[in-house]
């Protein structure tokens, strides 16, 4: 592995991942701060900050930030999740210094101009409205909130329109100073990269990062329950979650394999039983999401008003069936899918830089691909079946449904089966 990691004097970690033969590079900064680090009053501020970072600095206007990167054919983007915020660029080899300089500029010298802030807050309000108008998107926010009520991990990443409109310049700047600490950030680059040069650029571009601030995170406590919203739609969007596993759990890879064989593709159990054999839905899938201290195992399906009762019953039966009948062949198939997805991602500089940055923030080290493959290969049918038994029995599930729900719609029978 040609990966190199250096830690600057202020605590910022720098990861370089040279990929011979490439003429481009992916360069980004990942911050160990997201929606779950916010207080009730701050809900949505991480996302607002992510937007405002591109809206002007002490030396560049918002237009100049866009023009200078696009003038060299580059691309800038960002995202906010519940546990992290990321800012990244894709550029040609010669323009890596420019990318690092822009990232350092927006993460230390953002001006948070009142006029720009006013406009961007309204853009975010439109984003919130669009999300609420997209049932197969907003349902996961409702699911998360129901699983972790009145907790940071359960609150929406976007926040509410009223909260967003209420954030002022000083509040946003104060949050950035408090949370964007050098020791909680990673600069990661893959592709046409030289480590010594990257470190030199980082030392110049990120010298003003704060080193002291807030690092606390409220531990999540799973509660569960039901969220039902009647809407005049063609379909009912249905999702179910049970407590899953954290990143560092011994069964992390086991949960990924369980998700793959249950709802990870056209050969998966849920796809075959719910769609192919019974025609109860068009879309059905599962995924296992993990956090530092907890996780959720989730299944989603979109179905008709007349099919929801049968779908929920069959779904519960399939989850319970997994607790007593996992075959080696389907485990091997899910393992092959997981390894292929991971190894295919190794061919993308953007994917590699993100994976390494997230690993450094979560595990404080880079996990070699060979180690990941070995961990996947170590998953057995017995381990998958054992995990299924622990996930799908003896726990109150979290259920969310949006659509043409009957007045008497209830998922009590499904909950009783799993509880």
Secondary structure, 3 states (H helix, E strand, C coil): CCCEEEECCCCCEEEEEECCCCCEEEEEEEECCCHHHCCCCCCCHHHHHHHHCCCCECCCCHHHHHHHHHCCCCEEEEEECCCCEEEEEEEEHHHHHHHHHHHHHHCCCECCCHHHHHHHHHHHHHHHHHHHCCHHHHHHHHHHHHHCCCCHHHCCCCCCHHHHHHCCHHHHHHHHHHHCEHHHEEEEEEECCCHHHHHHHHHHHCCCCECCCCCCCCCCCCCCEEEEEECCCCCEEEEEEEECCCCCCCCHHHHHHHHHHHHCCCCCHHHHHHHHHCCCEEEEEEEEEECCCCEEEEEEEEECCCCHHHHHHHHHHHHHHCCCCCCHHHHHHHHHHHHHHHHHHCCCHHHHHHHHHHHHHHHCCCCCHHHHHHHHHCCCHHHHHHHHHHHHCCCCCEEEEEECCCCCCCCHHHHHHHC
